Amino acid sequence: MDKKKIWNIVKLIFKLCLTTLLIWFVFQKINYEQVKSVFRRSDPLFIFFAWVFLFLSQIVSSWRLMGFLHAGGIPISFRSNLRLYFLGLFYNNFLPGGIGGDGYKIYLLRNTYKKPVKSIFLSIILDRVSGLWAICVIGSLFLWLLQVWFISNYSLLFIIVLISVFYYILIRYFLPGYADYFLTGHLKAVVAQSLQVLSIVMILLSQHFTGSFTPYLFSFLLSSIAAAVPVSIGGAGIREYVMLNVATVLPIDVPLAVFMTLTFYILSLLISAPGLWYVWKKSHEEDHPG
């Protein structure tokens, strides 16, 4: 067995162990029966709406990625890009070891379009960064709504604008080919992330929630940043761990928060499952090229 395969196995074992450890730790701190009762009383209609908003967010995210790929000189069609995007989702959620979703995208795009790996890599990285930027911007709005005493309205706005301008200058100066797509790509990122926030709202409404949404939405965005680090399986365990810790400083019901993140994870799995069809189709095409 070569070193690459050994490393892939090590990564998979690490992710499985960390995910299991985090989930075990979270359930040591909360009442399992309370979480189970929350699941039982959820309204399936609102869960369906949550799935719809999450699915739409993935469509917009795919559209955003296509724009970055076009800016990098990769002339991919919307249909092919959508297929590629769901392939990546499937690899991240169901095949967490090995090459990973983004790595598989780079591999397929390189083989299909014969473009430099650097251009493909930059397109995918900038797509990721735009998503994180959108999370930070929307999260800052919720942070302001939380009325944190040490952050004033104007200082928060100034920081967001300053970072965004500096970010744009870096793109314009070092990666001018992507600068023209900067505004459009980042607006799509805001739309995609807003749809995910609406998905969380629907999950909370499935519990007939009538309290303040702001602490839950801010915590969800904070957990999304943590889940972006690829050290667990699809972010499972990390989101719940973040929620558990945020609950010590914000008014959050922990069983409800865990229900919220676990439901979001399950819906994400359901949405990425169609990628299995594309994986099978890809392997069938390779086995029967004629």
VOTORKE-712644 format. One record per residue (C-alpha): z, x, y. Coordinates in steps of 0.5 Angstrom, whole numbers, plus 2048, in hexadecimal, padded with zeros to 3 digits. Each point is the difference from the previous one (the first is absolute). Example, Ala and Ser with C-alpha at 12.3 -4.5 7.8 and 13.67 -1.06 7.14 Angstrom:
% residues 2
8108197F77FE802807
//
This chain:
% residues 290
8008008007FE8038078058018067FD7FA8038017FB7FB8078037FF8017FF8087FE7F97FF8047FE7FB8068038047FE7FC8068007FA7FC8078017FC8038028077FD7F98038037FC7FA8078038018008008077FE7F88008057FF7FB8068038037FF7FD8077FF7F97FD8068017FB8048038067FE7FA8048027FB7FB8078047FF8017FE8087FE7F87FF8027FA7FC7FA7FF7FB8027F97FF7FF7FF8087F98038007FE7FC7F98027FA8047FC8018067FA8017FC8017F97FC8017FC8077F98038037FB7FB8027FA8027FC7FB7FD8068038058057FF8067FB7F97FE7FF7FF8008088038077FF7FB8027FB7FB7FE8058028048068018067FC7F97FF7FD7FD8008068048068037FC8047FA7F97FD8028028028078028077FE7FA8017FC7FC7FE8068048058047FF8067FB7F87FE8008008028078038067FF7FC8027FB7FA7FE8048028058068018057FB7F88007FE8017FC7F97FC7FA8008037FB7FC7FF7F97FF8067FB8017FF7FD7F98008087FD8068018058047FA7FE7FF8027F88028078028067FD8048037FC7FA7FF8067FB8048048058057FA8008008007F88018077FF8068018058047FA7FD7FE8007F87FE8077FF8058048057FF8077FC7FA8048017FB8008058037FA8047FC7FB8047FE8048067FE8067FB7FB7FB7FC7FD7FE8067FE8078037FE8017F97FB7FA7FF7FE8018087FE8077FF7FC7FF7F97FD7FA8037FE8028078008087FF8048018078048058018077FF7FE8038028067FD7FA8048027FB7FA8078028008018008087FD7F98008057FE7FB8068038037FE7FD8078007F97FD8078027FD8028028077FE7FA8038047FC7FC8068048017FF7FF8077FF7F98008077FF7FC8038058057FD7FB8068027FA7FD8078027FE8018038077FF7F98028057FD7FB8058068028007FD8078017F97FE8068037FC8038028078028067FE8058038067FD8078007F97FE8017FE7FD8067F97FC8017FD8058048028067FC7FD7FD7FA7FA7FE8037FF8078038018037FA7FB7FC7FC7FA8018058028078017FF8017F87FA7FC8007FC8048068028077FD7FE7FD7F97F97FE8037FF8078048018037F97FB7FC7FD7FB8018068018078008008027F97FD7FB7FC7FB7FD8057FC7FC7FB8057FC7FF8027FE8077FB7FB8018037FC7FB8078018028027FA8037FC7FB7FB8048047FA8067FF8038007F98027FE7FE7F98068047FE8047FC8057FD7F97FD8018037F98078018018017FA8037FE7FC7FA8058047FC8057FE8057FE7F97FF8008007F98078038008027FA8057FD7FB7FA8048037FB8067FF8047FE7F98028007FF7F88078008008017FB8068028068048027FD8078048078037FD8058047FA8037FD8008078058058047FB7FC7FE7FA7F98028038028068038048037FA7F97FE7FC7FC8048058058067FF8007FF7F97F88008008018078038048037FB7FC7FD7FA7FA8038038038077FD7FD8007F98068027FC8017F97FD7FB7FB7FC7FD7FC8068068008048057FD7FB8078028017FF8038077FF7FA8048067FD7FC8048068017FE8008088027F98008078017FD8028058057FD7FD8068047FA7FF8068048017FE8008087FC7FA8008027F87FF7FC8007F98027FC7FA7FF8057FB7FE7FC7FA7FB7FC8047FD8078037FF8027F87FD7FA7FE7FB8018067FE8077FF7FF7FF7F87FC7FA8017FC8048057FF8057FB7FE7FB7FA7FB7FD8057FD8078017FF8017F97FD7F97FF7FB8028067FF8077FD7FF7FD7F97F87FE8017FF8088008018007F97F97FD8007FD8058048038057FC7FD7FD7F97F97FF8048008078028028037F97FA7FB7FD7FB8038058028077FE8007FF7F97F97FC8007FC8038067FA7FC7FE
//
